[in-house]
């Protein structure tokens, strides 16, 4: 999952129709040559309804083409950038763009079905590759070969309302570091009354399973073993996650009576000042302000409680297996220009973002390392327009956590775990032992089929 709005519903356009569009408008299928130029198709251009982002994307692409007169970029727009219902069909039908958007969790699957180009021989064309986080690079590396390039990354943390912390007599500069501290803080916030909820969690639309996974990681657990063939949720860590949720819901009454929540519910509650804490990533913060009525000064971010690990996610680009060497080289240069130059490009031009009242200064994504990261952070800090001090605990705490990607077959597994979390939050007498035992069997079956 991506962080914004459960999955950052960026995704690829619908399958191209060969009757309505020429080959140049969809996937590779040719040598990529047009008028002496190398033509590449790319996706995930912001839709026309996103006027500012669309203008940025078009301007950056035009600048790239001006600097590389031998390359022609044909961009396809859509929202979301990847539709799971058509993704595999586009790949199998040869209709995927030459350079196409993927979630981190797609990488291995695309390689396994032999639809990704091996980029290893061409990495010299990507000037930024060595500056990118190795942990993120490794997501697109399979059996020693590189099949994709990361573009963004996020990690989960605890968003909390500083105003409610102060009102409840809690120190907003010392957010909860353990789940016991989360529980204690939630009790005090809920005791404020007037419909105030101390802590909220999701339990529907696969989002409950997503958060169960994040909470399990925070306690040092795993959903699936190292082989990827066996569930590992029926463990002390898994029991601790559910017992904590059960006790906050039923013993403390700090999670409110309304359950089966999804991300929009938690965002509405937080934006309206009625929620103390919920798990999310930094990119939720501008949504809370711009769409839900929140205030940047009241919103802060802490690392995942528990101190052991956190769930990471994000996205990147892979290349169609039919892409020619010239198209691969051109596509890598385009990625460098658009997304991977510190302090520049579509995602990194912080001065431009600030001029258009976009939030600058959120602690993620943190894509680069070393001097490149220092440069990116320097430009970001110089243009910050949000209270960066509210996120320092998150930055500091993340340095100590193990960063863990989502499990294989994540969406199917999350669907199973949704039922577990929803049962605990809606049934006071829920049998946690039985729930985890049954869910483990179902997950084992999912893994056996994959």
ABEGO torsion letter per residue (X at the ends): XBABGGBBBBBBBBBBBAAABBAAABBBGBAGBBGGBBBBBBBGBBBAABAAAAAAAAAAAAAAAAABAABBBBBBBEOBABBAAAAAAAAAAGABBABBBBBAAAAAAAAAAGABBBAAAAAAABAAAAABBAAAAAAABBGGBBABBBABBBBBBBBBBAAAAAAAGBBAABBBABAAAAAAAAAAAAAAEGGBBABBBBABGGAAAAAAAAAAAAAGBBABBAAGABBAABBAAAAAAAAAAAAAAAAAGAAEABBGBBAAAAAAAAAAGABABBBBBAAAAAAAAAAAGBBAAABBBBBBBGGABBBBBEBBBBBBAABBAAAAAAAAAAAAAAAABBGBEAAABAAAAAAAGBBBGBAOBBABBEAAAAAAAAAAAAABABBAAAAAAAAAAAAABBBBBBBBGAAAAAAAAAAAAAAAAABAABBAAAAAAAAAAAAAAAAAAX
